[in-house]
Amino acid sequence: MIVDAHCHAGLGDVMPDPLGDARPDAALHRYAARARRAGIGHTLLMAPPSDDYPAANRRVARIVRSAPGRWTGVVFVGTRADAGRIGAMVATAVDAWGFRAIKVHWRDGPMTDEVARAAQVRALPVVHDPGGDVDQVAHFAARYPDVAWVVPHLSSFADDWRAQTRFTDLLVRAPNVRTDTSGVRYVDVLLDAVRRAGAHKVLFGTDGPYLHPAAELAKVTALPLAREDLALVLAGNVRRLVARVRRAAPTTPVPV
C-alpha cells in the first residue's frame, strides 16, 4: 500500500476553491478520488492552515473516525496562538483520537520547545515547514535528538533551491531529520537529496488537496531508485515513524 505522508483536510483560508465549490469538504473529496485512482491507499491527514486549530483538529478527528483504515490524523498547532496549551492539544489528539504526528507551519510562528517536548513525550514525529529556515531546523534537531523532524518540500515550498540544497546538507548529517517529497519541483535537487541522504530519509507526500496526488506520485516513481528504496519512500519510512508513537493508557474517546 502506498502511504501519503502529507495531506490537508481542505483548502482552508489559504485559497478559495478554484472550482467554485462552496462545500467545506469538496477539495478533500476530489483528493480522495484522485488518490484512489493513483493507487494511494492510506493518507496522513492534517488540518489546512487555520486561525483556530482546536476546531480544525476536531474536524480532522471526525474524518479519521469515519474511515480509520483510510486516514491517520496529524495534530496541527500554532506556536503563537496555541502557546501554553500545545501539550494538552497533543495529548487529546494522540490519546483520545489516535493521531500520530504533529504539524507546525512557519506562518503560525517559529518552532518552540513546547512543541518539541510534546513530541518527545509521545515519540511523535514533527512535520515542520520552516519556510526555508534551515538554521531553525538544525537548532531543534540538535536540541532534541530523539525527536524525528520531517521537513516537507526540502524546507521550501517556494522553490528556493539554495535553501533546499542547504537543507540537503543537514539531511545528510542529522540522523533525526527527514523530508517529504511534496511540492519539490526541482527534480534533480530531490534526486540529489535521495542519493546523498539515502532513501530511508525520504517520505512520499503530496500536499493534497493543493497538489494532484497522481502528479506527485509520478515524480517519485520516475526517480531511478532500487525497488527496495522506492518501497521505503512510498510507505515503509512513514509506517516506521508512526508505529513508535506512545499513547497513554486507554481512555474513553473524547467526543469530536
Phi and psi in degrees as GROMACS dihedral restraints (atoms count N, CA, C in turn):
[ dihedral_restraints ]
;  ai    aj    ak    al  type     phi  dphi    fc
    3     4     5     6     1   -83.0    20    10
    4     5     6     7     1   134.0    20    10
    6     7     8     9     1  -116.9    20    10
    7     8     9    10     1   124.6    20    10
    9    10    11    12     1   -88.0    20    10
   10    11    12    13     1   116.9    20    10
   12    13    14    15     1   -88.2    20    10
   13    14    15    16     1     5.3    20    10
   15    16    17    18     1  -157.3    20    10
   16    17    18    19     1    98.8    20    10
   18    19    20    21     1  -147.0    20    10
   19    20    21    22     1   147.4    20    10
   21    22    23    24     1  -106.6    20    10
   22    23    24    25     1   152.3    20    10
   24    25    26    27     1   -86.8    20    10
   25    26    27    28     1    41.6    20    10
   27    28    29    30     1   136.4    20    10
   28    29    30    31     1  -178.7    20    10
   30    31    32    33     1   -90.3    20    10
   31    32    33    34     1   -19.8    20    10
   33    34    35    36     1    59.1    20    10
   34    35    36    37     1  -145.8    20    10
   36    37    38    39     1   -96.7    20    10
   37    38    39    40     1    12.4    20    10
   39    40    41    42     1   -69.0    20    10
   40    41    42    43     1   -39.2    20    10
   42    43    44    45     1  -160.8    20    10
   43    44    45    46     1   150.8    20    10
   45    46    47    48     1   -72.8    20    10
   46    47    48    49     1   162.6    20    10
   48    49    50    51     1   -68.1    20    10
   49    50    51    52     1   116.6    20    10
   51    52    53    54     1   -60.3    20    10
   52    53    54    55     1   -22.6    20    10
   54    55    56    57     1   -89.9    20    10
   55    56    57    58     1     0.1    20    10
   57    58    59    60     1    75.7    20    10
   58    59    60    61     1    16.9    20    10
   60    61    62    63     1   -87.0    20    10
   61    62    63    64     1   117.7    20    10
   63    64    65    66     1   -81.6    20    10
   64    65    66    67     1    -7.8    20    10
   66    67    68    69     1   -66.4    20    10
   67    68    69    70     1   133.6    20    10
   69    70    71    72     1   -64.2    20    10
   70    71    72    73     1   -22.1    20    10
   72    73    74    75     1  -106.8    20    10
   73    74    75    76     1    10.5    20    10
   75    76    77    78     1   -62.5    20    10
   76    77    78    79     1   -46.3    20    10
   78    79    80    81     1   -65.1    20    10
   79    80    81    82     1   -36.9    20    10
   81    82    83    84     1   -68.1    20    10
   82    83    84    85     1   -38.3    20    10
   84    85    86    87     1   -61.1    20    10
   85    86    87    88     1   -40.8    20    10
   87    88    89    90     1   -64.8    20    10
   88    89    90    91     1   -43.1    20    10
   90    91    92    93     1   -57.9    20    10
   91    92    93    94     1   -47.3    20    10
   93    94    95    96     1   -60.1    20    10
   94    95    96    97     1   -41.7    20    10
   96    97    98    99     1   -67.0    20    10
   97    98    99   100     1   -42.6    20    10
   99   100   101   102     1   -66.4    20    10
  100   101   102   103     1   -40.8    20    10
  102   103   104   105     1   -64.7    20    10
  103   104   105   106     1   -41.2    20    10
  105   106   107   108     1   -61.2    20    10
  106   107   108   109     1   -44.4    20    10
  108   109   110   111     1   -65.4    20    10
  109   110   111   112     1   -29.9    20    10
  111   112   113   114     1   -80.9    20    10
  112   113   114   115     1   -10.7    20    10
  114   115   116   117     1    93.4    20    10
  115   116   117   118     1    14.2    20    10
  117   118   119   120     1   -86.1    20    10
  118   119   120   121     1   116.1    20    10
  120   121   122   123     1   -98.4    20    10
  121   122   123   124     1   -17.7    20    10
  123   124   125   126     1  -146.7    20    10
  124   125   126   127     1   149.5    20    10
  126   127   128   129     1  -141.7    20    10
  127   128   129   130     1   135.4    20    10
  129   130   131   132     1   -83.4    20    10
  130   131   132   133     1   121.5    20    10
  132   133   134   135     1  -115.0    20    10
  133   134   135   136     1   131.3    20    10
  135   136   137   138     1  -131.7    20    10
  136   137   138   139     1   161.3    20    10
  138   139   140   141     1   -63.7    20    10
  139   140   141   142     1   157.5    20    10
  141   142   143   144     1   -74.3    20    10
  142   143   144   145     1   164.9    20    10
  144   145   146   147     1   -51.0    20    10
  145   146   147   148     1   138.7    20    10
  147   148   149   150     1  -150.0    20    10
  148   149   150   151     1   160.3    20    10
  150   151   152   153     1   -94.3    20    10
  151   152   153   154     1    -0.3    20    10
  153   154   155   156     1  -144.5    20    10
  154   155   156   157     1    82.4    20    10
  156   157   158   159     1   -70.0    20    10
  157   158   159   160     1   -33.4    20    10
  159   160   161   162     1   -56.0    20    10
  160   161   162   163     1   -44.7    20    10
  162   163   164   165     1   -69.1    20    10
  163   164   165   166     1   -41.2    20    10
  165   166   167   168     1   -64.7    20    10
  166   167   168   169     1   -38.6    20    10
  168   169   170   171     1   -68.1    20    10
  169   170   171   172     1   -35.0    20    10
  171   172   173   174     1   -63.4    20    10
  172   173   174   175     1   -37.9    20    10
  174   175   176   177     1   -64.4    20    10
  175   176   177   178     1   -42.3    20    10
  177   178   179   180     1   -61.5    20    10
  178   179   180   181     1   -40.5    20    10
  180   181   182   183     1   -60.4    20    10
  181   182   183   184     1   -38.2    20    10
  183   184   185   186     1   -65.9    20    10
  184   185   186   187     1   -39.5    20    10
  186   187   188   189     1   -65.0    20    10
  187   188   189   190     1   -46.0    20    10
  189   190   191   192     1   -62.4    20    10
  190   191   192   193     1   -43.3    20    10
  192   193   194   195     1   -63.2    20    10
  193   194   195   196     1   -31.4    20    10
  195   196   197   198     1   -71.8    20    10
  196   197   198   199     1   -23.4    20    10
  198   199   200   201     1  -153.2    20    10
  199   200   201   202     1    70.1    20    10
  201   202   203   204     1   -64.4    20    10
  202   203   204   205     1   -22.3    20    10
  204   205   206   207     1   -75.6    20    10
  205   206   207   208     1   -13.7    20    10
  207   208   209   210     1  -102.4    20    10
  208   209   210   211     1   -31.8    20    10
  210   211   212   213     1  -126.8    20    10
  211   212   213   214     1   147.5    20    10
  213   214   215   216     1  -123.7    20    10
  214   215   216   217     1   132.2    20    10
  216   217   218   219     1   -81.7    20    10
  217   218   219   220     1   148.0    20    10
  219   220   221   222     1  -126.3    20    10
  220   221   222   223     1   127.4    20    10
  222   223   224   225     1   -86.2    20    10
  223   224   225   226     1   123.6    20    10
  225   226   227   228     1   -95.5    20    10
  226   227   228   229     1   131.5    20    10
  228   229   230   231     1  -130.9    20    10
  229   230   231   232     1   147.9    20    10
  231   232   233   234     1  -102.6    20    10
  232   233   234   235     1   122.2    20    10
  234   235   236   237     1   -69.3    20    10
  235   236   237   238     1   -23.7    20    10
  237   238   239   240     1   -88.1    20    10
  238   239   240   241     1   -59.3    20    10
  240   241   242   243     1   -65.2    20    10
  241   242   243   244     1   -32.0    20    10
  243   244   245   246     1  -101.6    20    10
  244   245   246   247     1     9.2    20    10
  246   247   248   249     1   -55.8    20    10
  247   248   249   250     1   135.1    20    10
  249   250   251   252     1    93.3    20    10
  250   251   252   253     1   -16.1    20    10
  252   253   254   255     1  -126.9    20    10
  253   254   255   256     1     7.1    20    10
  255   256   257   258     1   -63.4    20    10
  256   257   258   259     1   -41.2    20    10
  258   259   260   261     1   -59.4    20    10
  259   260   261   262     1   -42.4    20    10
  261   262   263   264     1   -68.1    20    10
  262   263   264   265     1   -40.3    20    10
  264   265   266   267     1   -61.7    20    10
  265   266   267   268     1   -43.5    20    10
  267   268   269   270     1   -67.3    20    10
  268   269   270   271     1   -42.1    20    10
  270   271   272   273     1   -61.3    20    10
  271   272   273   274     1   -43.8    20    10
  273   274   275   276     1   -62.7    20    10
  274   275   276   277     1   -46.0    20    10
  276   277   278   279     1   -63.0    20    10
  277   278   279   280     1   -40.0    20    10
  279   280   281   282     1   -80.2    20    10
  280   281   282   283     1   -49.5    20    10
  282   283   284   285     1   -78.6    20    10
  283   284   285   286     1   -35.9    20    10
  285   286   287   288     1   -95.8    20    10
  286   287   288   289     1   -33.2    20    10
  288   289   290   291     1  -109.4    20    10
  289   290   291   292     1    -9.9    20    10
  291   292   293   294     1    79.0    20    10
  292   293   294   295     1    20.4    20    10
  294   295   296   297     1   -66.4    20    10
  295   296   297   298     1   158.6    20    10
  297   298   299   300     1  -131.0    20    10
  298   299   300   301     1    11.2    20    10
  300   301   302   303     1  -165.6    20    10
  301   302   303   304     1   166.1    20    10
  303   304   305   306     1  -116.1    20    10
  304   305   306   307     1   141.0    20    10
  306   307   308   309     1  -118.2    20    10
  307   308   309   310     1   135.4    20    10
  309   310   311   312     1  -132.9    20    10
  310   311   312   313     1   135.8    20    10
  312   313   314   315     1  -121.7    20    10
  313   314   315   316     1   142.8    20    10
  315   316   317   318     1   -56.7    20    10
  316   317   318   319     1   -31.8    20    10
  318   319   320   321     1   -66.5    20    10
  319   320   321   322     1   -18.9    20    10
  321   322   323   324     1   -97.3    20    10
  322   323   324   325     1     5.3    20    10
  324   325   326   327     1   120.6    20    10
  325   326   327   328     1   163.7    20    10
  327   328   329   330     1   -73.1    20    10
  328   329   330   331     1   163.8    20    10
  330   331   332   333     1   -59.9    20    10
  331   332   333   334     1   148.9    20    10
  333   334   335   336     1  -134.3    20    10
  334   335   336   337     1   161.3    20    10
  336   337   338   339     1   -62.7    20    10
  337   338   339   340     1   -30.5    20    10
  339   340   341   342     1   -60.0    20    10
  340   341   342   343     1   -44.1    20    10
  342   343   344   345     1   -65.7    20    10
  343   344   345   346     1   -46.9    20    10
  345   346   347   348     1   -61.3    20    10
  346   347   348   349     1   -40.4    20    10
  348   349   350   351     1   -67.4    20    10
  349   350   351   352     1   -37.7    20    10
  351   352   353   354     1   -63.3    20    10
  352   353   354   355     1   -38.7    20    10
  354   355   356   357     1   -67.1    20    10
  355   356   357   358     1   -39.9    20    10
  357   358   359   360     1   -62.2    20    10
  358   359   360   361     1   -42.8    20    10
  360   361   362   363     1   -60.4    20    10
  361   362   363   364     1   -39.3    20    10
  363   364   365   366     1  -104.6    20    10
  364   365   366   367     1     4.4    20    10
  366   367   368   369     1    56.0    20    10
  367   368   369   370     1    42.3    20    10
  369   370   371   372     1   -90.8    20    10
  370   371   372   373     1   137.2    20    10
  372   373   374   375     1   -69.2    20    10
  373   374   375   376     1   146.8    20    10
  375   376   377   378     1  -110.7    20    10
  376   377   378   379     1   118.7    20    10
  378   379   380   381     1   -89.3    20    10
  379   380   381   382     1   104.5    20    10
  381   382   383   384     1  -117.7    20    10
  382   383   384   385     1   112.1    20    10
  384   385   386   387     1   -93.7    20    10
  385   386   387   388     1   105.8    20    10
  387   388   389   390     1   -92.0    20    10
  388   389   390   391     1     3.7    20    10
  390   391   392   393     1    61.2    20    10
  391   392   393   394     1    35.2    20    10
  393   394   395   396     1    89.1    20    10
  394   395   396   397     1    -0.4    20    10
  396   397   398   399     1   -83.1    20    10
  397   398   399   400     1    83.7    20    10
  399   400   401   402     1   -68.7    20    10
  400   401   402   403     1   -33.2    20    10
  402   403   404   405     1   -62.5    20    10
  403   404   405   406     1   -37.2    20    10
  405   406   407   408     1   -63.3    20    10
  406   407   408   409     1   -43.1    20    10
  408   409   410   411     1   -62.0    20    10
  409   410   411   412     1   -46.0    20    10
  411   412   413   414     1   -60.3    20    10
  412   413   414   415     1   -40.3    20    10
  414   415   416   417     1   -61.0    20    10
  415   416   417   418     1   -49.8    20    10
  417   418   419   420     1   -75.7    20    10
  418   419   420   421     1   -31.5    20    10
  420   421   422   423     1   -63.7    20    10
  421   422   423   424     1   -38.4    20    10
  423   424   425   426     1   -73.8    20    10
  424   425   426   427     1   -36.4    20    10
  426   427   428   429     1   -72.5    20    10
  427   428   429   430     1   -31.2    20    10
  429   430   431   432     1  -127.6    20    10
  430   431   432   433     1    74.7    20    10
  432   433   434   435     1   -68.9    20    10
  433   434   435   436     1   -17.1    20    10
  435   436   437   438     1   -93.4    20    10
  436   437   438   439     1     4.6    20    10
  438   439   440   441     1   -99.5    20    10
  439   440   441   442     1   135.6    20    10
  441   442   443   444     1   -86.8    20    10
  442   443   444   445     1   120.8    20    10
  444   445   446   447     1  -105.0    20    10
  445   446   447   448     1   114.8    20    10
  447   448   449   450     1  -105.3    20    10
  448   449   450   451     1   112.7    20    10
  450   451   452   453     1  -106.2    20    10
  451   452   453   454     1   107.8    20    10
  453   454   455   456     1   -68.0    20    10
  454   455   456   457     1   161.3    20    10
  456   457   458   459     1    60.4    20    10
  457   458   459   460     1    23.7    20    10
  459   460   461   462     1    53.5    20    10
  460   461   462   463     1    30.6    20    10
  462   463   464   465     1    92.3    20    10
  463   464   465   466     1   -14.7    20    10
  465   466   467   468     1  -142.2    20    10
  466   467   468   469     1   108.2    20    10
  468   469   470   471     1   -70.4    20    10
  469   470   471   472     1   -17.1    20    10
  471   472   473   474     1   -84.0    20    10
  472   473   474   475     1    13.7    20    10
  474   475   476   477     1    62.3    20    10
  475   476   477   478     1    32.0    20    10
  477   478   479   480     1   -80.3    20    10
  478   479   480   481     1    92.9    20    10
  480   481   482   483     1   -66.7    20    10
  481   482   483   484     1   -25.9    20    10
  483   484   485   486     1   -66.3    20    10
  484   485   486   487     1   -44.2    20    10
  486   487   488   489     1   -64.0    20    10
  487   488   489   490     1   -40.7    20    10
  489   490   491   492     1   -64.0    20    10
  490   491   492   493     1   -39.5    20    10
  492   493   494   495     1   -73.2    20    10
  493   494   495   496     1   -35.1    20    10
  495   496   497   498     1   -64.3    20    10
  496   497   498   499     1   -40.0    20    10
  498   499   500   501     1   -64.8    20    10
  499   500   501   502     1   -37.5    20    10
  501   502   503   504     1   -58.7    20    10
  502   503   504   505     1   -38.8    20    10
  504   505   506   507     1   -58.9    20    10
  505   506   507   508     1   -42.2    20    10
  507   508   509   510     1   -67.4    20    10
  508   509   510   511     1   -40.4    20    10
  510   511   512   513     1   -58.7    20    10
  511   512   513   514     1   -37.2    20    10
  513   514   515   516     1   -68.3    20    10
  514   515   516   517     1   -42.4    20    10
  516   517   518   519     1   -95.0    20    10
  517   518   519   520     1   -20.1    20    10
  519   520   521   522     1  -100.1    20    10
  520   521   522   523     1   113.2    20    10
  522   523   524   525     1   -66.1    20    10
  523   524   525   526     1   -20.9    20    10
  525   526   527   528     1  -101.2    20    10
  526   527   528   529     1    11.2    20    10
  528   529   530   531     1  -106.9    20    10
  529   530   531   532     1   134.0    20    10
  531   532   533   534     1  -132.4    20    10
  532   533   534   535     1   174.6    20    10
  534   535   536   537     1  -137.5    20    10
  535   536   537   538     1   166.8    20    10
  537   538   539   540     1  -123.1    20    10
  538   539   540   541     1   161.2    20    10
  540   541   542   543     1   -86.7    20    10
  541   542   543   544     1    -4.0    20    10
  543   544   545   546     1   -63.2    20    10
  544   545   546   547     1   134.0    20    10
  546   547   548   549     1    72.7    20    10
  547   548   549   550     1     7.2    20    10
  549   550   551   552     1   -84.6    20    10
  550   551   552   553     1   108.5    20    10
  552   553   554   555     1   -88.7    20    10
  553   554   555   556     1   -27.7    20    10
  555   556   557   558     1   -81.8    20    10
  556   557   558   559     1    92.9    20    10
  558   559   560   561     1   -65.3    20    10
  559   560   561   562     1   -31.6    20    10
  561   562   563   564     1   -72.5    20    10
  562   563   564   565     1   -28.0    20    10
  564   565   566   567     1   -67.9    20    10
  565   566   567   568     1   -41.3    20    10
  567   568   569   570     1   -63.9    20    10
  568   569   570   571     1   -45.0    20    10
  570   571   572   573     1   -61.7    20    10
  571   572   573   574     1   -39.1    20    10
  573   574   575   576     1   -63.2    20    10
  574   575   576   577     1   -40.2    20    10
  576   577   578   579     1   -63.7    20    10
  577   578   579   580     1   -43.6    20    10
  579   580   581   582     1   -65.1    20    10
  580   581   582   583     1   -43.9    20    10
  582   583   584   585     1   -65.9    20    10
  583   584   585   586     1   -43.1    20    10
  585   586   587   588     1   -78.1    20    10
  586   587   588   589     1   -41.7    20    10
  588   589   590   591     1   -89.8    20    10
  589   590   591   592     1   -26.3    20    10
  591   592   593   594     1   102.3    20    10
  592   593   594   595     1   147.1    20    10
  594   595   596   597     1   -62.7    20    10
  595   596   597   598     1   -24.3    20    10
  597   598   599   600     1   -69.4    20    10
  598   599   600   601     1    -9.3    20    10
  600   601   602   603     1   -98.4    20    10
  601   602   603   604     1     2.2    20    10
  603   604   605   606     1  -124.5    20    10
  604   605   606   607     1   132.0    20    10
  606   607   608   609     1  -113.8    20    10
  607   608   609   610     1   139.7    20    10
  609   610   611   612     1   -73.8    20    10
  610   611   612   613     1   129.6    20    10
  612   613   614   615     1  -145.5    20    10
  613   614   615   616     1   156.5    20    10
  615   616   617   618     1  -114.8    20    10
  616   617   618   619     1   -23.3    20    10
  618   619   620   621     1    57.0    20    10
  619   620   621   622     1    34.5    20    10
  621   622   623   624     1   -65.6    20    10
  622   623   624   625     1   160.2    20    10
  624   625   626   627     1   -85.0    20    10
  625   626   627   628     1     8.9    20    10
  627   628   629   630     1   -67.1    20    10
  628   629   630   631     1   -38.9    20    10
  630   631   632   633     1  -112.7    20    10
  631   632   633   634     1   154.0    20    10
  633   634   635   636     1   -79.2    20    10
  634   635   636   637     1   124.1    20    10
  636   637   638   639     1   -61.9    20    10
  637   638   639   640     1   -34.7    20    10
  639   640   641   642     1   -67.2    20    10
  640   641   642   643     1   -39.1    20    10
  642   643   644   645     1   -66.3    20    10
  643   644   645   646     1   -42.1    20    10
  645   646   647   648     1   -66.0    20    10
  646   647   648   649     1   -37.0    20    10
  648   649   650   651     1   -68.8    20    10
  649   650   651   652     1   -42.2    20    10
  651   652   653   654     1   -60.5    20    10
  652   653   654   655     1   -37.1    20    10
  654   655   656   657     1   -59.9    20    10
  655   656   657   658     1   -41.1    20    10
  657   658   659   660     1   -74.7    20    10
  658   659   660   661     1   -44.4    20    10
  660   661   662   663     1   -69.0    20    10
  661   662   663   664     1   -17.8    20    10
  663   664   665   666     1   -78.8    20    10
  664   665   666   667     1   -13.7    20    10
  666   667   668   669     1   -68.6    20    10
  667   668   669   670     1   144.0    20    10
  669   670   671   672     1   -79.3    20    10
  670   671   672   673     1    73.2    20    10
  672   673   674   675     1  -106.7    20    10
  673   674   675   676     1   145.9    20    10
  675   676   677   678     1   -63.4    20    10
  676   677   678   679     1   154.7    20    10
  678   679   680   681     1   -55.8    20    10
  679   680   681   682     1   -43.3    20    10
  681   682   683   684     1   -68.9    20    10
  682   683   684   685     1   -32.8    20    10
  684   685   686   687     1   -70.7    20    10
  685   686   687   688     1   -40.5    20    10
  687   688   689   690     1   -62.3    20    10
  688   689   690   691     1   -38.1    20    10
  690   691   692   693     1   -63.3    20    10
  691   692   693   694     1   -37.5    20    10
  693   694   695   696     1   -63.1    20    10
  694   695   696   697     1   -47.0    20    10
  696   697   698   699     1   -64.4    20    10
  697   698   699   700     1   -42.1    20    10
  699   700   701   702     1   -79.9    20    10
  700   701   702   703     1   -16.1    20    10
  702   703   704   705     1  -162.4    20    10
  703   704   705   706     1   -44.2    20    10
  705   706   707   708     1   -59.4    20    10
  706   707   708   709     1   -41.3    20    10
  708   709   710   711     1   -67.2    20    10
  709   710   711   712     1   -46.6    20    10
  711   712   713   714     1   -69.6    20    10
  712   713   714   715     1   -35.9    20    10
  714   715   716   717     1   -61.1    20    10
  715   716   717   718     1   -40.8    20    10
  717   718   719   720     1   -64.8    20    10
  718   719   720   721     1   -40.2    20    10
  720   721   722   723     1   -65.2    20    10
  721   722   723   724     1   -47.3    20    10
  723   724   725   726     1   -76.9    20    10
  724   725   726   727     1   -19.4    20    10
  726   727   728   729     1   -70.4    20    10
  727   728   729   730     1   -21.8    20    10
  729   730   731   732     1   -90.8    20    10
  730   731   732   733     1    -2.5    20    10
  732   733   734   735     1   -61.0    20    10
  733   734   735   736     1   138.5    20    10
  735   736   737   738     1  -101.4    20    10
  736   737   738   739     1   127.0    20    10
  738   739   740   741     1  -106.9    20    10
  739   740   741   742     1   152.7    20    10
  741   742   743   744     1   -71.3    20    10
  742   743   744   745     1   176.0    20    10
  744   745   746   747     1   -55.4    20    10
  745   746   747   748     1   143.2    20    10
  747   748   749   750     1   -53.0    20    10
  748   749   750   751     1   137.4    20    10
  750   751   752   753     1  -130.3    20    10
  751   752   753   754     1   170.0    20    10
  753   754   755   756     1   -65.4    20    10
  754   755   756   757     1   129.6    20    10
  756   757   758   759     1   -56.0    20    10
  757   758   759   760     1   139.5    20    10
  759   760   761   762     1   -82.6    20    10
  760   761   762   763     1   129.4    20    10
  762   763   764   765     1   -59.0    20    10
  763   764   765   766     1   143.6    20    10
